[in-house]
Amino acid sequence: MTGTKHAEIVVIGAGPGGYAAAFRASDLGKQVLLIDKDPTLGGVCLNRGCIPSKALLHISKVMDETKSLAKMGVTYGEPKIDLEAIRAHKDKIVSQLSGGITQMAKVRNVETIQGSATFKSNLELNIETENGHVSVSFDKCIIATGSTAAMIPGVPADHSSVLTSRTALDLVDIPERLLVIGGGIIGLELGQVYAALGSQVSVVEFLPNLLPGTDPDLVKPLQRKLKKQFESILLSSKVTSVEPNDDGTLTVTIENDKGATTKVYNKVLVAVGRKPNSNLLNLDSTDIEMDERGFINVDVYRRTSVKNIFAIGDIAGNPMLAHKATHEGKVAAEVASGHSAVFDVRAIPSVVFTDPEVAWAGLTEIVAKENGISYEKGEFPWAASGKAIAMGANQGKTKILFDPESKQVLGVGIVGPGAGDMISEGMLAIEMGADADDIGLTVHPHPTLGETFAAAAEAFSGTITDLYNPKNKGH
């Protein structure tokens, strides 16, 4: 394919942000061209990230639940793992969803091109395809090229035993001993998958806490679980060298305040974060401005320093989350199509899909204390929840941070099964400006985990009956 073409709106990248932008612009009557380097739509999230990892996490969670049933009087035999069948199951889910996106592009008349796009100017792109190159001029362009896994110095990135989040999800084999470098969301999720499937997993984290930046009380129940599942958790520790051995294993040296230790692992998974793909676009040929970390600077309309070019998703700054990209994509598409829209959210939720799940939205206690923001807190321990006790989820908790004056919700944190689903009510409360009474006086179904959200509000307002709280007196 060679030649030239023009599009009213070009979208580069077909991930959750890119395809949402393309579809929204098409719905608003624009002629849209969607470019992606992969043969399938959906980006990293669908093909190599969020979706395949959740398919595997579901398997590992059910495996763990069957073990815990032994305490409740039901015992199963040891699981037999058919790795090929697991891979096929994961791939089927991915292809089903990817096929759905492709079909939606067709019915919307969104033209798609597989190829790598680079800028020639503020108004023109070059697309390298398998069959040649295409020059594309555009009225508006939306950049949604995402991010890639970051590596650390001294790790042989091209070694078959060094995994990234992408290659770890290929599930080529189950290594006997796996070292996860990075105790953040991706490292813990994938570490738990491999532990459930039979690997002896160790995690090394440079900072003093797992899930850095997350409130410690939310991390504690997960860390307690991981200590049983993982061989070791090394905090405040640094990997100083990874040396390949002739048999395919890796010799890893880890340093901390106790000194240096050297161990051999079958595989090493590097999960130290992600970096924006801004270096792939030849942005030097445009007037687009970036920050020192390679993120493209955007305004509230997701518009770059070049007024006809927008940027959304991972490449436009943290947090690097699919749901943020989707919302930004819709805003950018609407503005590019001549409609009034703005990216104006009070919070963006985060979810760790481990077992137990950890979820938070809005203000955290860490941020509040660092910045001197005053807050008051209502929390409800799941040890007092009938549903949680029946599920064996006694370690969970729900907490809500309130403004001391207005009593409005500033932030929400939840740890326990289903926390990722429950956080949506917290998000709605934040966006709607709900206060403690709005939540507490809303009838929640019993027995559910969702009612712990109302209970946390009641604990704050002093009206709770499921706990004894001296604060209740006179309320």
Backbone hydrogen bonds, N-H to C=O, Kabsch-Sander energy under -0.5 kcal/mol:
donor,donor_aa,acceptor,acceptor_aa,energy
3,G,133,H,-1.1
5,K,135,S,-2.3
7,A,137,S,-2.1
8,E,31,Q,-0.7
9,I,31,Q,-2.0
10,V,140,K,-2.4
11,V,33,L,-2.9
12,I,142,I,-2.6
13,G,11,V,-0.7
13,G,35,I,-3.6
15,G,144,A,-0.5
19,Y,15,G,-2.9
20,A,16,P,-0.8
21,A,17,G,-2.3
22,A,18,G,-2.6
23,F,19,Y,-2.6
24,R,20,A,-2.3
25,A,21,A,-2.5
26,S,22,A,-2.1
27,D,23,F,-2.4
28,L,24,R,-1.3
29,G,26,S,-2.1
30,K,25,A,-2.3
32,V,30,K,-0.7
33,L,9,I,-2.3
34,L,111,E,-3.4
35,I,11,V,-3.0
35,I,33,L,-0.5
36,D,113,I,-2.1
42,G,14,A,-2.3
46,L,42,G,-1.5
47,N,43,G,-2.3
48,R,44,V,-2.6
49,G,44,V,-0.5
49,G,45,C,-0.7
51,I,45,C,-2.4
53,S,49,G,-2.4
54,K,50,C,-1.7
55,A,51,I,-2.0
56,L,52,P,-1.9
57,L,53,S,-2.6
58,H,54,K,-2.2
59,I,55,A,-1.4
60,S,56,L,-2.5
61,K,57,L,-2.4
62,V,58,H,-2.3
63,M,59,I,-2.3
64,D,60,S,-1.9
65,E,61,K,-2.4
66,T,62,V,-2.3
67,K,63,M,-1.3
68,S,64,D,-2.0
69,L,65,E,-1.3
70,A,67,K,-1.6
71,K,68,S,-1.2
72,M,69,L,-1.3
73,G,70,A,-1.2
74,V,69,L,-2.2
81,I,79,P,-0.6
82,D,80,K,-0.6
83,L,81,I,-0.8
86,I,82,D,-2.2
87,R,83,L,-2.6
88,A,84,E,-2.3
89,H,85,A,-2.4
90,K,86,I,-2.5
91,D,87,R,-2.9
92,K,88,A,-2.2
93,I,89,H,-1.8
94,V,90,K,-2.0
95,S,91,D,-2.8
96,Q,92,K,-2.2
97,L,93,I,-2.1
98,S,94,V,-2.8
99,G,95,S,-2.5
100,G,96,Q,-1.4
101,I,97,L,-1.8
102,T,98,S,-2.3
103,Q,99,G,-2.2
104,M,100,G,-2.0
105,A,101,I,-2.2
106,K,102,T,-1.9
107,V,103,Q,-2.4
108,R,104,M,-1.3
109,N,106,K,-1.5
110,V,105,A,-2.8
111,E,32,V,-1.9
111,E,109,N,-0.7
113,I,34,L,-2.2
115,G,36,D,-1.8
115,G,113,I,-0.7
116,S,128,E,-2.1
117,A,115,G,-0.6
118,T,126,N,-2.4
119,F,281,L,-2.9
120,K,124,E,-2.9
121,S,124,E,-1.6
125,L,136,V,-3.1
126,N,118,T,-3.1
127,I,134,V,-2.9
128,E,116,S,-2.5
128,E,126,N,-0.6
129,T,127,I,-0.7
129,T,132,G,-3.5
132,G,129,T,-1.3
134,V,127,I,-2.5
135,S,3,G,-2.8
136,V,125,L,-2.4
136,V,134,V,-0.6
137,S,5,K,-2.4
138,F,123,L,-1.7
139,D,7,A,-1.5
140,K,8,E,-2.2
141,C,308,N,-2.3
142,I,10,V,-2.9
143,I,141,C,-0.5
143,I,310,F,-3.2
144,A,12,I,-2.7
144,A,142,I,-0.5
148,T,275,K,-2.5
150,A,273,G,-2.7
155,V,152,I,-1.5
157,A,155,V,-1.4
159,H,156,P,-1.8
162,V,159,H,-1.8
163,L,161,S,-0.7
163,L,268,V,-3.6
168,A,164,T,-2.7
169,L,165,S,-1.1
170,D,167,T,-0.8
171,L,168,A,-1.0
178,L,200,Q,-2.6
179,L,267,K,-2.1
180,V,178,L,-0.5
180,V,202,S,-3.4
181,I,179,L,-0.6
181,I,269,L,-3.3
182,G,180,V,-0.8
182,G,204,V,-2.8
184,G,271,A,-0.5
188,L,184,G,-2.2
189,E,185,I,-2.4
190,L,186,I,-2.4
191,G,187,G,-2.0
192,Q,188,L,-2.1
193,V,189,E,-1.7
194,Y,190,L,-2.4
195,A,191,G,-2.2
196,A,192,Q,-2.2
197,L,193,V,-1.6
198,G,195,A,-1.0
199,S,194,Y,-2.8
200,Q,176,E,-2.8
201,V,199,S,-0.8
202,S,178,L,-2.6
203,V,232,S,-2.1
204,V,180,V,-2.6
205,E,234,L,-3.0
211,L,183,G,-3.2
214,T,211,L,-2.3
218,L,215,D,-1.4
219,V,215,D,-1.3
220,K,216,P,-2.1
222,L,218,L,-0.6
223,Q,219,V,-2.9
224,R,220,K,-2.3
225,K,221,P,-1.5
226,L,222,L,-2.7
227,K,223,Q,-2.0
228,K,224,R,-0.7
228,K,225,K,-0.8
229,Q,225,K,-1.6
230,F,226,L,-3.5
231,E,201,V,-2.8
232,S,201,V,-1.1
234,L,203,V,-3.5
235,L,233,I,-0.7
236,S,207,L,-2.2
237,S,205,E,-2.4
238,K,255,E,-2.9
240,T,238,K,-0.6
240,T,253,T,-2.5
241,S,253,T,-1.2
242,V,154,G,-1.0
243,E,251,T,-3.0
245,N,249,T,-2.6
248,G,245,N,-1.9
250,L,265,Y,-2.9
251,T,243,E,-3.2
252,V,250,L,-0.6
252,V,263,K,-3.3
253,T,241,S,-2.4
254,I,252,V,-0.5
254,I,261,T,-2.9
255,E,238,K,-3.2
256,N,259,G,-2.2
259,G,256,N,-2.2
261,T,254,I,-2.6
263,K,252,V,-2.4
265,Y,250,L,-2.8
266,N,177,R,-1.6
267,K,177,R,-1.6
268,V,161,S,-2.5
269,L,179,L,-3.1
270,V,163,L,-3.0
270,V,268,V,-0.6
271,A,181,I,-3.0
271,A,269,L,-0.7
272,V,150,A,-0.6
275,K,148,T,-2.9
277,N,146,G,-2.5
279,N,276,P,-0.5
280,L,277,N,-1.2
281,L,278,S,-1.1
283,L,278,S,-0.5
285,S,282,N,-1.6
286,T,283,L,-2.1
291,D,295,F,-2.6
294,G,291,D,-1.6
296,I,315,I,-2.9
297,N,289,E,-2.1
299,D,303,R,-1.6
302,R,299,D,-2.1
304,T,306,V,-0.6
304,T,309,I,-2.8
307,K,305,S,-0.6
309,I,306,V,-2.2
310,F,141,C,-3.3
311,A,302,R,-2.2
312,I,143,I,-2.5
315,I,312,I,-0.7
316,A,313,G,-1.9
317,G,314,D,-1.5
321,L,319,P,-1.8
325,A,321,L,-1.9
326,T,322,A,-2.4
327,H,323,H,-1.7
328,E,324,K,-2.5
329,G,325,A,-2.8
330,K,326,T,-1.9
331,V,327,H,-2.0
332,A,328,E,-2.9
333,A,329,G,-2.4
334,E,330,K,-2.3
335,V,331,V,-2.6
336,A,332,A,-2.8
337,S,333,A,-1.3
338,G,335,V,-1.8
339,H,334,E,-3.1
341,A,339,H,-0.6
343,F,300,V,-3.2
344,D,342,V,-1.3
350,S,360,W,-2.7
352,V,358,V,-3.5
353,F,351,V,-0.6
354,T,352,V,-0.6
358,V,352,V,-1.8
359,A,414,I,-2.9
360,W,350,S,-2.2
361,A,412,V,-2.3
363,L,410,L,-2.5
368,A,364,T,-2.4
369,K,365,E,-2.6
370,E,366,I,-2.2
371,N,367,V,-2.0
372,G,368,A,-0.5
372,G,369,K,-0.5
373,I,368,A,-2.5
374,S,372,G,-0.5
376,E,402,F,-2.3
378,G,400,I,-2.5
380,F,398,T,-3.0
382,W,396,G,-2.6
384,A,381,P,-2.0
385,S,382,W,-2.0
386,G,384,A,-0.6
389,I,385,S,-2.5
390,A,386,G,-2.2
391,M,387,K,-1.5
392,G,388,A,-0.7
392,G,389,I,-0.9
393,A,388,A,-3.5
396,G,393,A,-1.8
397,K,415,V,-2.0
398,T,380,F,-1.9
399,K,413,G,-2.8
400,I,378,G,-2.9
401,L,411,G,-3.0
402,F,376,E,-3.7
403,D,408,Q,-2.6
407,K,403,D,-2.1
409,V,434,A,-2.4
410,L,401,L,-3.5
411,G,401,L,-1.5
412,V,361,A,-2.6
413,G,399,K,-2.4
414,I,359,A,-3.1
415,V,397,K,-2.2
416,G,357,E,-2.7
419,A,416,G,-1.8
421,D,418,G,-0.8
422,M,418,G,-2.3
423,I,419,A,-1.9
424,S,421,D,-1.0
425,E,422,M,-1.4
426,G,422,M,-0.9
427,M,423,I,-2.5
428,L,424,S,-2.5
429,A,425,E,-2.3
430,I,426,G,-2.2
431,E,427,M,-2.8
432,M,428,L,-2.5
433,G,429,A,-0.6
433,G,430,I,-0.8
434,A,429,A,-2.6
436,A,407,K,-1.4
439,I,435,D,-1.6
440,G,436,A,-2.9
441,L,437,D,-2.6
442,T,439,I,-1.4
443,V,441,L,-0.6
452,T,449,L,-1.7
453,F,450,G,-1.6
454,A,450,G,-0.7
455,A,451,E,-2.3
456,A,452,T,-2.0
457,A,453,F,-1.5
458,E,454,A,-2.5
459,A,455,A,-2.4
460,F,456,A,-1.5
461,S,457,A,-2.4
462,G,458,E,-1.5
463,T,458,E,-2.0
464,I,458,E,-0.9
469,N,467,L,-0.6
472,N,469,N,-2.9
473,K,470,P,-1.3
475,H,472,N,-3.0
